[in-house]
Amino acid sequence: MATVHQLLLDIGREEVLKLDHDRRVVDAAAAYLASEETEIGFLYSGWAQAALPHKKLADDALWQVKNDHVTLVVQPGVRVVENGPPVHVGVPYGSRARLILLYLQSEALRTGSREIELGKSLTDWLRRLGIPVGGKSVRDVRDQAERVSRCRMTFQIVQGNKTGLVNQSILDTAMFVDDGQPQSGMFLDKATLSQMFFDQLKKHPVPIEENAVRRIANNSMALDVYCWLAYRLHVLSRPTEISWRALHAQFGQSYSRLDHFRKQFKDILGLATAVYPAANVDIEERGLTLHPSPPPVAAKAGRLTLVAGRGGQ
């Protein structure tokens, strides 16, 4: 167990805060340990290897992230307007986009159906994660939901001497409604995952703890690192080194300098492991060393949740 978790168990949060520990890490770890939440979420393994941007790009800009095995390209979708040509809406970005995608994927596997009701269900789920759903926050959620619904993505995955290519939209259909709230835009009320994306999700799901997600829900890079560790650590058979350059390519495209990214990443890793106590990761001069670790969700729990579905549609 990581030092901060053992300290919290031994002497409590208030005493740990008097020591030289990042308050954000202490608070996240303390809240995680104190919670009795047991809900499980799921995401497609591709998102654990290559993720969305953290900040807003130009509305017509592509997004690409590449590492040794996976390349992700996200193309922005377009919106039809009454008077004029279609306009780009931009690619999804930030923590809200990640949470919406997590909700869509988790609901699809929980119910066994590509068809997902959003509306009040999504807002209730966001509130459960501690995300306020009102004012600017609801506008942000609606904006990211539209970006998710209209974008198109390409995953290129290299395995040995083979390269696989998956071109797909996340959603096949989406229904937007106007609930009469001024300046908040149309709300994504119903959605249907594309058949290809749903099939890939069922074949390659990564189980994660909603309790963990709640504690880092406002930090997009911490969410990415947590999901990456959830995907990588439990399948390792031996310690594995990841260089700073490889980490920068996967997580740090918004950082032009490697030294700036390296400093920030150490703090982010602290947050991610604060909500994944079993993660065994060492920070080294040349990068990280990942050690074989139990998954954040026991394999049996993940399988039971999947079996509870009512079959694909």
Sequence and secondary structure as in RCSB ss.txt:
>XXXX:A:sequence
MATVHQLLLDIGREEVLKLDHDRRVVDAAAAYLASEETEIGFLYSGWAQAALPHKKLADDALWQVKNDHVTLVVQ
PGVRVVENGPPVHVGVPYGSRARLILLYLQSEALRTGSREIELGKSLTDWLRRLGIPVGGKSVRDVRDQAERVSR
CRMTFQIVQGNKTGLVNQSILDTAMFVDDGQPQSGMFLDKATLSQMFFDQLKKHPVPIEENAVRRIANNSMALDV
YCWLAYRLHVLSRPTEISWRALHAQFGQSYSRLDHFRKQFKDILGLATAVYPAANVDIEERGLTLHPSPPPVAAK
AGRLTLVAGRGGQ
>XXXX:A:secstr
  HHHHHHHHH HHHHHTSSS HHHHHHHHHHHH     EEEEEHHHHHS   SS   TT  EEEE SSEEEEEE
  EE  SSSS EE     HHHHHHHHHHHHHHHHHHT SEEE THHHHHHHHHTT   STHHHHHHHHHHHHHHH
 EEEEEEEETTEEEEEEEESEEEEEEE  S TTS  EEEEEEE HHHHHHHHHSEEEEEHHHHHHTTT HHHHHH
HHHHHHHGGG SS EEEEHHHHHHHH TT SSHHHHHHHHHHHHHHHHHT TT  EEE SSEEEE     SS HH
HHHHHHHTS    
